Amino acid sequence: MLVQSNVSLRNLNTFGLDADARYYVNVRSADELTALLRDPAWKNTPKFILGGGSNILLTQNIDALVIHPDITGISVVEENEETVVLAVGAGEVWHDFVMYCVGKGYGGVENLSLIPGTVGAAPMQNIGAYGVEIKSVIESVEAVDIENGQKRIFSNADCAFGYRESIFKKALKHQFVITGATFKLSKKPVLNAAYGDVQKTLQEMGVENPTIRDISEAIMQIRRSKLPDPAEIGNAGSFFKNPEIPVAQFAQLRETFPEVPGYPVDAETVKVPAGWLIERAGWKGYREGQIGVHARQALVLVNYGGGTGAQIKALSEKIQESVAGQFGIRLHAEVNFI
């Protein structure tokens, strides 16, 4: 385990932003992480956990020990005719894990194909797409307490999952390092193809009775058509959360904007696509020097190369003010500002 000094994080965040870590270390096991956290040499040094860097906006250098959990491996914990429980290391690439499950015929994560990042970030964000959230398949999350190096297992309920939220982003923010998770998947999955885009793509593929592989392929096609590849244009996917507003407020909004889409969350709340609000406010395709709003998906802010995190943050604030002024809705960032 080698601790390095003054390491560039440009290749460790999907925005491709140039920021330096005062110290940087890869850890390859929970035991290695515990040893590091209990080492007196690092006791008083601030710690920062960096996974796949797919949901962060680096606005400054990080004056801390940046810990990159590079803990890999997929193993079967238990299995029967209907389900399988897998233990997965936090450093596994999320999409690679999804492809592993699809290849084995294990259902439950196929709708989350091509989401960037690592397995460790999935429960932290409660990642979700096309009608599925990770909370529906997580059994437990393994983590290490940054303060004392103690290992702890969090049940699904302990994680306090919400919309793109978990206890690791709220009450226990910056207190634990996720080292792995267990997932309960189905060998007889009930497929979720309810979203219109998914149904349309399956029809275009000529698929009438889809398998989990078909669902995965359809979603990958959709994502590739809408979202830029971070390897080509720096981005962190969806920058803002889709706002959830009261039914009465949505009804008022529809009086002024009859075409505004909305999806019921429950009897009292409606989810409005943030991308629609941003596009309608005139920001889609906007460019400001080396940063901007993607031309195909208004929900995605991009770094064309050479932009800074501070510039992207300032642009996001302009968009928030614009949307609030036009629609009376305050957008909240899904991306974490550092």
Secondary structure as a PSIPRED ss2 file (coil, helix, strand):
# PSIPRED VFORMAT (PSIPRED V4.0)

   1 M C   1.000  0.000  0.000
   2 L C   1.000  0.000  0.000
   3 V C   1.000  0.000  0.000
   4 Q E   0.000  0.000  1.000
   5 S E   0.000  0.000  1.000
   6 N E   0.000  0.000  1.000
   7 V E   0.000  0.000  1.000
   8 S E   0.000  0.000  1.000
   9 L C   1.000  0.000  0.000
  10 R H   0.000  1.000  0.000
  11 N H   0.000  1.000  0.000
  12 L H   0.000  1.000  0.000
  13 N C   1.000  0.000  0.000
  14 T C   1.000  0.000  0.000
  15 F C   1.000  0.000  0.000
  16 G C   1.000  0.000  0.000
  17 L C   1.000  0.000  0.000
  18 D C   1.000  0.000  0.000
  19 A C   1.000  0.000  0.000
  20 D E   0.000  0.000  1.000
  21 A E   0.000  0.000  1.000
  22 R E   0.000  0.000  1.000
  23 Y E   0.000  0.000  1.000
  24 Y E   0.000  0.000  1.000
  25 V E   0.000  0.000  1.000
  26 N E   0.000  0.000  1.000
  27 V E   0.000  0.000  1.000
  28 R C   1.000  0.000  0.000
  29 S C   1.000  0.000  0.000
  30 A H   0.000  1.000  0.000
  31 D H   0.000  1.000  0.000
  32 E H   0.000  1.000  0.000
  33 L H   0.000  1.000  0.000
  34 T H   0.000  1.000  0.000
  35 A H   0.000  1.000  0.000
  36 L H   0.000  1.000  0.000
  37 L H   0.000  1.000  0.000
  38 R H   0.000  1.000  0.000
  39 D C   1.000  0.000  0.000
  40 P H   0.000  1.000  0.000
  41 A H   0.000  1.000  0.000
  42 W H   0.000  1.000  0.000
  43 K C   1.000  0.000  0.000
  44 N C   1.000  0.000  0.000
  45 T C   1.000  0.000  0.000
  46 P C   1.000  0.000  0.000
  47 K E   0.000  0.000  1.000
  48 F E   0.000  0.000  1.000
  49 I E   0.000  0.000  1.000
  50 L C   1.000  0.000  0.000
  51 G C   1.000  0.000  0.000
  52 G C   1.000  0.000  0.000
  53 G C   1.000  0.000  0.000
  54 S C   1.000  0.000  0.000
  55 N C   1.000  0.000  0.000
  56 I E   0.000  0.000  1.000
  57 L E   0.000  0.000  1.000
  58 L C   1.000  0.000  0.000
  59 T C   1.000  0.000  0.000
  60 Q C   1.000  0.000  0.000
  61 N C   1.000  0.000  0.000
  62 I E   0.000  0.000  1.000
  63 D E   0.000  0.000  1.000
  64 A E   0.000  0.000  1.000
  65 L E   0.000  0.000  1.000
  66 V E   0.000  0.000  1.000
  67 I E   0.000  0.000  1.000
  68 H E   0.000  0.000  1.000
  69 P E   0.000  0.000  1.000
  70 D C   1.000  0.000  0.000
  71 I C   1.000  0.000  0.000
  72 T C   1.000  0.000  0.000
  73 G C   1.000  0.000  0.000
  74 I E   0.000  0.000  1.000
  75 S E   0.000  0.000  1.000
  76 V E   0.000  0.000  1.000
  77 V E   0.000  0.000  1.000
  78 E E   0.000  0.000  1.000
  79 E E   0.000  0.000  1.000
  80 N C   1.000  0.000  0.000
  81 E C   1.000  0.000  0.000
  82 E C   1.000  0.000  0.000
  83 T E   0.000  0.000  1.000
  84 V E   0.000  0.000  1.000
  85 V E   0.000  0.000  1.000
  86 L E   0.000  0.000  1.000
  87 A E   0.000  0.000  1.000
  88 V E   0.000  0.000  1.000
  89 G E   0.000  0.000  1.000
  90 A C   1.000  0.000  0.000
  91 G C   1.000  0.000  0.000
  92 E C   1.000  0.000  0.000
  93 V E   0.000  0.000  1.000
  94 W H   0.000  1.000  0.000
  95 H H   0.000  1.000  0.000
  96 D H   0.000  1.000  0.000
  97 F H   0.000  1.000  0.000
  98 V H   0.000  1.000  0.000
  99 M H   0.000  1.000  0.000
 100 Y H   0.000  1.000  0.000
 101 C H   0.000  1.000  0.000
 102 V H   0.000  1.000  0.000
 103 G H   0.000  1.000  0.000
 104 K H   0.000  1.000  0.000
 105 G C   1.000  0.000  0.000
 106 Y C   1.000  0.000  0.000
 107 G E   0.000  0.000  1.000
 108 G C   1.000  0.000  0.000
 109 V C   1.000  0.000  0.000
 110 E H   0.000  1.000  0.000
 111 N H   0.000  1.000  0.000
 112 L H   0.000  1.000  0.000
 113 S C   1.000  0.000  0.000
 114 L C   1.000  0.000  0.000
 115 I C   1.000  0.000  0.000
 116 P C   1.000  0.000  0.000
 117 G C   1.000  0.000  0.000
 118 T E   0.000  0.000  1.000
 119 V C   1.000  0.000  0.000
 120 G C   1.000  0.000  0.000
 121 A H   0.000  1.000  0.000
 122 A H   0.000  1.000  0.000
 123 P H   0.000  1.000  0.000
 124 M H   0.000  1.000  0.000
 125 Q H   0.000  1.000  0.000
 126 N C   1.000  0.000  0.000
 127 I C   1.000  0.000  0.000
 128 G E   0.000  0.000  1.000
 129 A E   0.000  0.000  1.000
 130 Y C   1.000  0.000  0.000
 131 G C   1.000  0.000  0.000
 132 V E   0.000  0.000  1.000
 133 E E   0.000  0.000  1.000
 134 I H   0.000  1.000  0.000
 135 K H   0.000  1.000  0.000
 136 S H   0.000  1.000  0.000
 137 V C   1.000  0.000  0.000
 138 I E   0.000  0.000  1.000
 139 E E   0.000  0.000  1.000
 140 S E   0.000  0.000  1.000
 141 V E   0.000  0.000  1.000
 142 E E   0.000  0.000  1.000
 143 A E   0.000  0.000  1.000
 144 V E   0.000  0.000  1.000
 145 D E   0.000  0.000  1.000
 146 I C   1.000  0.000  0.000
 147 E C   1.000  0.000  0.000
 148 N C   1.000  0.000  0.000
 149 G C   1.000  0.000  0.000
 150 Q C   1.000  0.000  0.000
 151 K E   0.000  0.000  1.000
 152 R E   0.000  0.000  1.000
 153 I E   0.000  0.000  1.000
 154 F E   0.000  0.000  1.000
 155 S E   0.000  0.000  1.000
 156 N C   1.000  0.000  0.000
 157 A C   1.000  0.000  0.000
 158 D C   1.000  0.000  0.000
 159 C C   1.000  0.000  0.000
 160 A C   1.000  0.000  0.000
 161 F C   1.000  0.000  0.000
 162 G E   0.000  0.000  1.000
 163 Y C   1.000  0.000  0.000
 164 R C   1.000  0.000  0.000
 165 E E   0.000  0.000  1.000
 166 S C   1.000  0.000  0.000
 167 I C   1.000  0.000  0.000
 168 F C   1.000  0.000  0.000
 169 K C   1.000  0.000  0.000
 170 K C   1.000  0.000  0.000
 171 A C   1.000  0.000  0.000
 172 L C   1.000  0.000  0.000
 173 K C   1.000  0.000  0.000
 174 H C   1.000  0.000  0.000
 175 Q C   1.000  0.000  0.000
 176 F E   0.000  0.000  1.000
 177 V E   0.000  0.000  1.000
 178 I E   0.000  0.000  1.000
 179 T E   0.000  0.000  1.000
 180 G E   0.000  0.000  1.000
 181 A E   0.000  0.000  1.000
 182 T E   0.000  0.000  1.000
 183 F E   0.000  0.000  1.000
 184 K E   0.000  0.000  1.000
 185 L E   0.000  0.000  1.000
 186 S E   0.000  0.000  1.000
 187 K C   1.000  0.000  0.000
 188 K C   1.000  0.000  0.000
 189 P C   1.000  0.000  0.000
 190 V C   1.000  0.000  0.000
 191 L C   1.000  0.000  0.000
 192 N C   1.000  0.000  0.000
 193 A C   1.000  0.000  0.000
 194 A C   1.000  0.000  0.000
 195 Y C   1.000  0.000  0.000
 196 G H   0.000  1.000  0.000
 197 D H   0.000  1.000  0.000
 198 V H   0.000  1.000  0.000
 199 Q H   0.000  1.000  0.000
 200 K H   0.000  1.000  0.000
 201 T H   0.000  1.000  0.000
 202 L H   0.000  1.000  0.000
 203 Q H   0.000  1.000  0.000
 204 E H   0.000  1.000  0.000
 205 M C   1.000  0.000  0.000
 206 G C   1.000  0.000  0.000
 207 V C   1.000  0.000  0.000
 208 E C   1.000  0.000  0.000
 209 N C   1.000  0.000  0.000
 210 P C   1.000  0.000  0.000
 211 T C   1.000  0.000  0.000
 212 I H   0.000  1.000  0.000
 213 R H   0.000  1.000  0.000
 214 D H   0.000  1.000  0.000
 215 I H   0.000  1.000  0.000
 216 S H   0.000  1.000  0.000
 217 E H   0.000  1.000  0.000
 218 A H   0.000  1.000  0.000
 219 I H   0.000  1.000  0.000
 220 M H   0.000  1.000  0.000
 221 Q H   0.000  1.000  0.000
 222 I H   0.000  1.000  0.000
 223 R H   0.000  1.000  0.000
 224 R H   0.000  1.000  0.000
 225 S H   0.000  1.000  0.000
 226 K H   0.000  1.000  0.000
 227 L C   1.000  0.000  0.000
 228 P C   1.000  0.000  0.000
 229 D C   1.000  0.000  0.000
 230 P C   1.000  0.000  0.000
 231 A C   1.000  0.000  0.000
 232 E C   1.000  0.000  0.000
 233 I C   1.000  0.000  0.000
 234 G E   0.000  0.000  1.000
 235 N E   0.000  0.000  1.000
 236 A C   1.000  0.000  0.000
 237 G C   1.000  0.000  0.000
 238 S C   1.000  0.000  0.000
 239 F C   1.000  0.000  0.000
 240 F E   0.000  0.000  1.000
 241 K C   1.000  0.000  0.000
 242 N C   1.000  0.000  0.000
 243 P C   1.000  0.000  0.000
 244 E E   0.000  0.000  1.000
 245 I E   0.000  0.000  1.000
 246 P E   0.000  0.000  1.000
 247 V H   0.000  1.000  0.000
 248 A H   0.000  1.000  0.000
 249 Q H   0.000  1.000  0.000
 250 F H   0.000  1.000  0.000
 251 A H   0.000  1.000  0.000
 252 Q H   0.000  1.000  0.000
 253 L H   0.000  1.000  0.000
 254 R H   0.000  1.000  0.000
 255 E H   0.000  1.000  0.000
 256 T H   0.000  1.000  0.000
 257 F C   1.000  0.000  0.000
 258 P C   1.000  0.000  0.000
 259 E C   1.000  0.000  0.000
 260 V C   1.000  0.000  0.000
 261 P C   1.000  0.000  0.000
 262 G C   1.000  0.000  0.000
 263 Y E   0.000  0.000  1.000
 264 P E   0.000  0.000  1.000
 265 V C   1.000  0.000  0.000
 266 D C   1.000  0.000  0.000
 267 A C   1.000  0.000  0.000
 268 E C   1.000  0.000  0.000
 269 T E   0.000  0.000  1.000
 270 V E   0.000  0.000  1.000
 271 K E   0.000  0.000  1.000
 272 V C   1.000  0.000  0.000
 273 P C   1.000  0.000  0.000
 274 A H   0.000  1.000  0.000
 275 G H   0.000  1.000  0.000
 276 W H   0.000  1.000  0.000
 277 L H   0.000  1.000  0.000
 278 I H   0.000  1.000  0.000
 279 E H   0.000  1.000  0.000
 280 R H   0.000  1.000  0.000
 281 A C   1.000  0.000  0.000
 282 G C   1.000  0.000  0.000
 283 W C   1.000  0.000  0.000
 284 K C   1.000  0.000  0.000
 285 G C   1.000  0.000  0.000
 286 Y C   1.000  0.000  0.000
 287 R E   0.000  0.000  1.000
 288 E E   0.000  0.000  1.000
 289 G C   1.000  0.000  0.000
 290 Q C   1.000  0.000  0.000
 291 I E   0.000  0.000  1.000
 292 G E   0.000  0.000  1.000
 293 V E   0.000  0.000  1.000
 294 H C   1.000  0.000  0.000
 295 A C   1.000  0.000  0.000
 296 R C   1.000  0.000  0.000
 297 Q C   1.000  0.000  0.000
 298 A C   1.000  0.000  0.000
 299 L C   1.000  0.000  0.000
 300 V C   1.000  0.000  0.000
 301 L E   0.000  0.000  1.000
 302 V E   0.000  0.000  1.000
 303 N E   0.000  0.000  1.000
 304 Y C   1.000  0.000  0.000
 305 G C   1.000  0.000  0.000
 306 G C   1.000  0.000  0.000
 307 G C   1.000  0.000  0.000
 308 T C   1.000  0.000  0.000
 309 G H   0.000  1.000  0.000
 310 A H   0.000  1.000  0.000
 311 Q H   0.000  1.000  0.000
 312 I H   0.000  1.000  0.000
 313 K H   0.000  1.000  0.000
 314 A H   0.000  1.000  0.000
 315 L H   0.000  1.000  0.000
 316 S H   0.000  1.000  0.000
 317 E H   0.000  1.000  0.000
 318 K H   0.000  1.000  0.000
 319 I H   0.000  1.000  0.000
 320 Q H   0.000  1.000  0.000
 321 E H   0.000  1.000  0.000
 322 S H   0.000  1.000  0.000
 323 V H   0.000  1.000  0.000
 324 A H   0.000  1.000  0.000
 325 G H   0.000  1.000  0.000
 326 Q H   0.000  1.000  0.000
 327 F H   0.000  1.000  0.000
 328 G C   1.000  0.000  0.000
 329 I C   1.000  0.000  0.000
 330 R C   1.000  0.000  0.000
 331 L C   1.000  0.000  0.000
 332 H C   1.000  0.000  0.000
 333 A E   0.000  0.000  1.000
 334 E C   1.000  0.000  0.000
 335 V C   1.000  0.000  0.000
 336 N E   0.000  0.000  1.000
 337 F E   0.000  0.000  1.000
 338 I C   1.000  0.000  0.000
